[in-house]
């Protein structure tokens, strides 16, 4: 239904440009890009989802307000400073950074969104922002933008796919950041997704909400939710292809492709979890409702004991059952089957004979998959996370120093 675009990123769709610069916000190393602008060459529809944390960055406040108009032309994002817990100055600084970025594009300040990520409790160093933001040249520097939003990430996170609608092509591209303070709903992450399809804001919002519910809201690294989480979806219409209804076959193709982009970006985030060695995928099958399937999958993938079990290659399936039980969903213990990396270890809620060494060996991989079959209904869900390691504890014990 869609094809992956080689080396694709947030500017793979027609009419999107980006650029980045070093300003010294997150590092004194001059190749550490920390301010980026992603923009459409024409006015675009926009939709967003945001953190539900009650402590929220003024950068989120400004962007959330401006997204309500349904249209904009771009976003400026910085790394190294969350612009959170800094009082009224945070609002003024977020507005000024958006104003400076808008000036770069010769557009209205209200058409520019703003995102921040980094250390909480520190004001944006606006003197540095003013000095360096003029160095951003908007062109085809999609990878530079992806690197500019990184904090503790070790790799940029990018993807693009193309879909065919009749004889026409539509591109969906994206970039994201995140490696710690990750837990649904939304995580310490920024995600920017672009498409050259023509989609009105209400429908765009619906497309994004469905995609996020199956991707960014189904990941966990450490159980903590950030103050700055933002996902933005831009659609500028330059492909000439329009989507008018959620129910059309063409819209279903678009939704599938958009969800794939979001899922892949989400998986990139958990693969890059601070100190992690393994991706964990949890599939819950046979739940009595979609909500139950999602809740169970998230509960299991978020469990500290499940994460440490994976890190230690310990086939302690009791921890999976424990996490399932505390999810408070509707199921019967005697109906549950559990599989670890394809090996059946629990049937009817009880252990069955299996070769422990085989399970240990199967867990010694970059991806460990758990399947939990509830046999209670017809609903499934997937969630993703990573193992919890000594490196995570060491890194976060001295994050600000």
C-alpha positions as CSV (number, residue, x, y, z in Angstrom):
1,X,0.0,0.0,0.0
2,X,3.0,2.3,0.5
3,X,6.7,2.3,-0.1
4,X,9.6,3.5,2.1
5,X,11.5,6.5,0.7
6,X,15.2,5.9,1.0
7,X,16.9,8.4,3.4
8,X,13.5,10.0,3.9
9,X,12.8,12.6,6.5
10,X,10.6,15.5,7.4
11,X,11.3,17.4,4.2
12,X,10.7,14.5,1.8
13,X,7.2,15.8,1.1
14,X,6.9,18.5,-1.6
15,X,7.3,22.0,-0.5
16,X,8.9,21.5,2.9
17,X,12.3,23.0,3.8
18,X,14.4,22.9,6.9
19,X,17.6,24.1,8.4
20,X,19.6,24.2,11.7
21,X,22.4,25.9,13.5
22,X,24.7,25.7,16.5
23,X,23.9,28.2,19.2
24,X,25.6,26.7,22.3
25,X,22.4,25.9,24.1
26,X,23.1,22.2,24.8
27,X,26.9,22.0,24.2
28,X,29.9,24.0,23.5
29,X,30.9,21.6,20.7
30,X,30.2,23.5,17.5
31,X,28.8,20.5,15.6
32,X,26.1,20.1,18.2
33,X,23.2,21.7,16.3
34,X,20.5,22.9,18.8
35,X,18.1,25.2,16.9
36,X,16.2,24.1,13.9
37,X,13.4,25.3,11.7
38,X,11.0,23.1,9.7
39,X,8.7,25.0,7.3
40,X,6.3,24.7,4.4
41,X,6.8,27.0,1.4
42,X,3.0,27.6,1.4
43,X,0.4,27.8,4.2
44,X,-0.3,24.4,5.6
45,X,-3.0,22.8,7.6
46,X,-1.7,21.7,11.0
47,X,-2.8,19.4,13.8
48,X,-1.1,18.5,17.1
49,X,-1.2,16.4,20.2
50,X,0.5,17.5,23.4
51,X,1.6,16.4,26.8
52,X,-1.0,15.8,29.5
53,X,1.4,16.6,32.3
54,X,0.0,19.4,34.5
55,X,3.5,21.0,34.5
56,X,3.8,22.2,31.0
57,X,6.4,24.2,29.0
58,X,5.3,27.7,27.8
59,X,6.6,26.5,24.4
60,X,3.8,23.9,24.4
61,X,1.3,26.5,25.6
62,X,2.1,28.9,22.7
63,X,2.1,26.1,20.1
64,X,-1.1,24.5,21.4
65,X,-2.9,27.9,21.2
66,X,-1.7,28.6,17.6
67,X,-2.5,25.1,16.4
68,X,-6.2,25.8,17.2
69,X,-6.3,28.0,14.1
70,X,-5.6,24.9,12.0
71,X,-3.0,26.6,9.8
72,X,0.6,27.7,10.0
73,X,3.8,27.7,8.0
74,X,6.4,26.2,10.3
75,X,7.9,25.4,13.6
76,X,11.2,26.4,15.3
77,X,12.6,23.9,17.9
78,X,15.5,24.1,20.3
79,X,17.2,21.4,22.3
80,X,19.2,21.7,25.5
81,X,16.6,23.7,27.3
82,X,13.0,22.7,28.1
83,X,11.8,26.3,28.8
84,X,9.8,24.8,31.7
85,X,9.3,26.0,35.3
86,X,10.8,29.4,34.5
87,X,7.7,31.6,35.2
88,X,6.3,34.2,32.9
89,X,9.6,34.7,31.2
90,X,9.1,31.3,29.5
91,X,6.1,32.7,27.6
92,X,8.0,35.8,26.5
93,X,11.0,33.7,25.4
94,X,8.9,31.3,23.5
95,X,7.1,34.1,21.7
96,X,10.4,35.8,20.9
97,X,12.0,32.7,19.5
98,X,8.9,32.1,17.2
99,X,9.1,35.8,16.2
100,X,12.8,35.5,15.3
101,X,12.1,32.4,13.2
102,X,9.1,34.0,11.5
103,X,11.4,36.9,10.5
104,X,13.7,34.4,8.9
105,X,10.9,33.3,6.6
106,X,9.3,36.8,6.3
107,X,6.0,35.5,7.7
108,X,3.6,36.5,10.5
109,X,4.7,35.5,14.0
110,X,1.4,33.7,14.5
111,X,2.2,31.4,11.6
112,X,5.3,30.0,13.4
113,X,5.0,27.3,16.2
114,X,7.7,26.7,18.8
115,X,9.0,23.6,20.6
116,X,11.7,23.1,23.2
117,X,13.3,20.1,24.8
118,X,16.1,19.7,27.4
119,X,16.8,20.6,31.0
120,X,13.8,21.7,33.1
121,X,14.1,24.8,35.3
122,X,16.5,26.8,33.1
123,X,15.6,29.9,31.1
124,X,16.2,29.9,27.4
125,X,19.5,31.7,26.7
126,X,17.9,34.2,24.4
127,X,21.1,36.1,23.8
128,X,22.5,33.0,22.1
129,X,19.2,32.4,20.3
130,X,19.2,36.0,18.9
131,X,22.9,35.8,18.0
132,X,22.7,32.5,16.0
133,X,19.2,31.9,14.7
134,X,19.9,34.1,11.7
135,X,22.5,31.5,10.6
136,X,19.8,29.0,9.7
137,X,19.4,28.7,6.0
138,X,16.2,26.9,5.0
139,X,16.9,24.4,2.2
140,X,17.1,20.7,2.0
141,X,18.8,20.2,5.4
142,X,16.2,17.7,6.8
143,X,18.9,15.7,8.5
144,X,20.3,18.8,10.2
145,X,16.9,19.6,11.6
146,X,16.6,16.0,13.0
147,X,20.0,16.3,14.7
148,X,19.1,19.8,16.1
149,X,16.2,18.4,18.2
150,X,18.3,15.6,19.8
151,X,19.1,15.7,23.5
152,X,20.3,12.4,25.0
153,X,19.4,10.7,21.7
154,X,22.4,8.9,20.1
155,X,20.9,8.9,16.6
156,X,18.5,11.0,14.6
157,X,15.1,9.5,14.0
158,X,13.7,9.9,10.5
159,X,11.5,8.2,7.9
160,X,9.3,8.9,4.9
161,X,6.9,6.8,2.8
162,X,5.1,7.3,-0.5
163,X,1.6,6.2,-1.4
164,X,-0.1,6.1,-4.8
165,X,-3.5,7.6,-5.2
166,X,-4.4,6.8,-8.8
167,X,-1.6,8.2,-10.8
168,X,-0.5,10.7,-8.2
169,X,2.0,10.3,-5.4
170,X,1.6,11.5,-1.8
171,X,4.6,11.6,0.6
172,X,4.5,11.4,4.4
173,X,7.8,12.2,6.1
174,X,8.8,12.7,9.7
175,X,11.5,13.3,12.3
176,X,11.4,12.7,16.0
177,X,13.5,12.9,19.2
178,X,13.3,11.1,22.5
179,X,15.4,8.7,24.6
180,X,14.3,9.1,28.2
181,X,11.3,10.4,30.3
182,X,9.1,8.3,28.0
183,X,5.7,7.0,29.0
184,X,2.2,7.2,27.6
185,X,0.2,9.3,27.1
186,X,2.8,11.0,24.9
187,X,6.4,10.9,26.0
188,X,9.5,13.2,26.4
189,X,9.5,13.5,22.7
190,X,9.0,15.8,19.8
191,X,7.7,14.5,16.5
192,X,7.2,16.5,13.3
193,X,5.3,14.9,10.5
194,X,4.7,16.4,7.1
195,X,2.7,15.5,4.0
196,X,2.1,17.1,0.7
197,X,-1.6,16.0,0.7
198,X,-4.4,18.5,0.8
199,X,-6.3,17.8,4.1
200,X,-8.5,20.2,6.0
201,X,-7.6,20.7,9.7
202,X,-10.5,18.8,11.3
203,X,-9.8,15.7,9.2
204,X,-6.0,16.1,9.7
205,X,-6.6,16.1,13.4
206,X,-8.6,12.9,13.2
207,X,-5.9,11.2,11.2
208,X,-3.2,12.3,13.7
209,X,-5.3,11.3,16.7
210,X,-5.7,7.7,15.4
211,X,-2.1,7.4,14.5
212,X,-0.8,8.7,17.8
213,X,-3.1,6.4,19.8
214,X,-1.4,3.4,18.1
215,X,2.2,4.6,18.2
216,X,3.5,7.4,20.5
217,X,0.9,6.6,23.2
218,X,2.0,2.9,23.2
219,X,5.6,3.3,24.1
220,X,7.5,3.4,27.4
221,X,11.2,3.7,28.4
222,X,11.1,4.7,32.1
223,X,7.6,5.4,33.2
224,X,8.0,9.2,33.3
225,X,6.1,11.7,31.3
226,X,7.6,14.9,30.0
227,X,6.5,18.5,30.3
228,X,7.2,19.2,26.6
229,X,5.7,16.4,24.5
230,X,4.5,17.5,21.2
231,X,3.5,15.8,17.9
232,X,2.7,18.1,14.9
233,X,1.3,17.1,11.5
234,X,1.5,19.5,8.6
235,X,-0.2,19.1,5.2
236,X,0.5,21.7,2.5
237,X,-1.5,20.2,-0.4
238,X,1.3,20.5,-3.0
239,X,0.9,17.0,-4.3
240,X,-2.5,18.0,-5.6
241,X,-4.2,15.0,-3.9
242,X,-7.1,15.8,-1.6
243,X,-8.6,13.7,1.2
244,X,-12.1,14.7,2.1
245,X,-13.6,11.8,4.2
246,X,-12.2,9.3,6.7
247,X,-14.3,6.6,5.2
248,X,-13.0,6.7,1.6
249,X,-10.6,4.0,0.4
250,X,-8.0,6.6,-0.3
251,X,-8.2,8.0,3.2
252,X,-7.8,4.5,4.7
253,X,-4.6,4.1,2.7
254,X,-3.4,7.5,4.0
255,X,-4.3,6.6,7.6
256,X,-2.4,3.3,7.3
257,X,0.7,5.0,6.0
258,X,0.6,7.8,8.5
259,X,0.2,5.3,11.4
260,X,3.2,3.3,10.0
261,X,5.3,6.4,10.0
262,X,4.3,7.2,13.6
263,X,4.9,3.6,14.8
264,X,8.3,3.5,13.2
265,X,9.3,6.8,14.7
266,X,8.0,5.6,18.1
267,X,10.0,2.4,17.8
268,X,13.1,4.4,16.9
269,X,12.6,6.3,20.2
270,X,12.5,3.2,22.4
271,X,15.3,1.5,20.5
272,X,17.4,4.5,21.5
273,X,16.3,4.5,25.1
274,X,18.9,5.7,27.5
275,X,21.3,2.8,28.2
276,X,19.0,0.3,26.6
277,X,20.1,-2.8,24.7
278,X,16.9,-4.3,23.5
279,X,13.5,-3.3,22.1
280,X,10.6,-5.0,23.8
281,X,7.4,-5.6,21.8
282,X,4.2,-6.6,23.7
283,X,1.3,-8.0,21.8
284,X,-1.9,-8.6,23.7
285,X,-4.5,-10.6,21.8
286,X,-8.0,-11.7,22.5
287,X,-9.0,-8.9,24.8
288,X,-12.6,-8.0,25.5
289,X,-12.2,-4.4,24.2
290,X,-9.6,-2.3,22.4
291,X,-9.2,-0.2,25.6
292,X,-8.4,-3.4,27.6
293,X,-5.9,-4.6,25.0
294,X,-4.1,-1.3,25.0
295,X,-4.1,-0.9,28.8
296,X,-2.7,-4.4,29.3
297,X,0.0,-4.0,26.6
298,X,1.1,-0.6,28.1
299,X,1.1,-2.0,31.7
300,X,3.4,-4.9,30.7
301,X,5.8,-2.9,28.7
302,X,6.0,-0.2,31.4
303,X,6.8,-2.7,34.2
304,X,10.2,-2.1,35.8
305,X,10.5,-5.8,36.6
306,X,9.6,-6.8,33.1
307,X,12.3,-4.4,31.8
308,X,14.9,-5.8,34.2
309,X,13.9,-9.3,33.3
310,X,14.6,-8.6,29.6
311,X,18.0,-6.9,30.5
312,X,19.0,-10.0,32.5
313,X,17.7,-12.5,29.9
314,X,15.6,-14.0,32.6
315,X,12.6,-16.0,31.4
316,X,10.6,-15.1,34.5
317,X,7.2,-15.1,32.9
318,X,5.6,-14.5,36.3
319,X,6.5,-10.8,36.0
320,X,4.4,-10.6,32.8
321,X,1.4,-12.2,34.6
322,X,1.9,-9.8,37.5
323,X,1.9,-6.8,35.2
324,X,-1.1,-8.1,33.4
325,X,-3.0,-8.6,36.7
326,X,-2.4,-5.0,37.9
327,X,-3.7,-3.6,34.7
328,X,-7.2,-4.1,36.1
329,X,-8.7,-5.2,32.8
330,X,-11.3,-7.9,32.3
331,X,-9.8,-11.4,31.9
332,X,-9.6,-14.8,33.6
333,X,-6.3,-16.0,34.8
334,X,-7.2,-19.6,33.7
335,X,-7.6,-18.4,30.1
336,X,-4.2,-16.8,29.6
337,X,-1.4,-18.0,27.3
338,X,2.0,-16.4,27.2
339,X,4.7,-16.6,24.5
340,X,8.3,-15.3,24.8
341,X,9.9,-14.8,21.5
342,X,7.5,-17.3,19.9
343,X,8.1,-20.0,22.6
344,X,4.9,-21.0,24.4
345,X,5.6,-20.9,28.2
346,X,2.2,-20.5,29.8
347,X,-1.1,-22.2,28.9
348,X,-4.3,-21.7,30.9
349,X,-2.5,-19.4,33.3
350,X,0.0,-22.1,34.3
351,X,3.5,-23.0,33.3
352,X,3.9,-25.7,30.6
353,X,7.1,-27.6,29.8
354,X,9.6,-25.6,27.8
355,X,13.4,-25.5,27.4
356,X,14.6,-22.7,29.6
357,X,17.9,-22.4,27.7
358,X,16.0,-21.9,24.4
359,X,14.0,-19.0,25.9
360,X,17.2,-17.4,27.3
361,X,18.8,-17.7,23.9
362,X,15.8,-16.2,22.1
363,X,15.9,-13.2,24.5
364,X,19.5,-12.5,23.6
365,X,18.5,-10.5,20.6
366,X,18.0,-6.8,19.7
367,X,14.2,-7.4,19.9
368,X,12.3,-9.4,22.4
369,X,8.7,-10.1,21.7
370,X,6.0,-11.1,24.3
371,X,2.6,-12.3,23.1
372,X,-0.2,-12.6,25.7
373,X,-3.4,-14.3,24.6
374,X,-6.3,-13.5,26.9
375,X,-8.9,-15.6,25.1
376,X,-11.6,-13.1,26.3
377,X,-12.6,-11.4,23.0
378,X,-11.5,-10.2,19.6
379,X,-9.4,-7.1,20.3
380,X,-5.6,-6.8,20.0
381,X,-3.0,-4.1,20.7
382,X,0.8,-3.6,20.6
383,X,3.1,-1.6,22.8
384,X,6.9,-1.1,22.7
385,X,9.5,-0.4,25.3
386,X,13.1,-1.2,26.1
387,X,15.1,-3.0,28.8
388,X,16.3,-1.1,31.9
389,X,20.0,-1.2,32.5
390,X,22.7,0.0,34.9
391,X,23.7,2.6,32.3
392,X,20.2,4.3,32.5
393,X,20.6,4.7,36.3
394,X,24.1,6.0,36.0
395,X,23.2,8.5,33.2
396,X,20.2,9.9,35.0
397,X,21.8,10.1,38.4
398,X,23.9,13.0,37.1
399,X,21.8,14.4,34.2
400,X,22.1,18.1,35.2
401,X,25.8,17.9,36.3
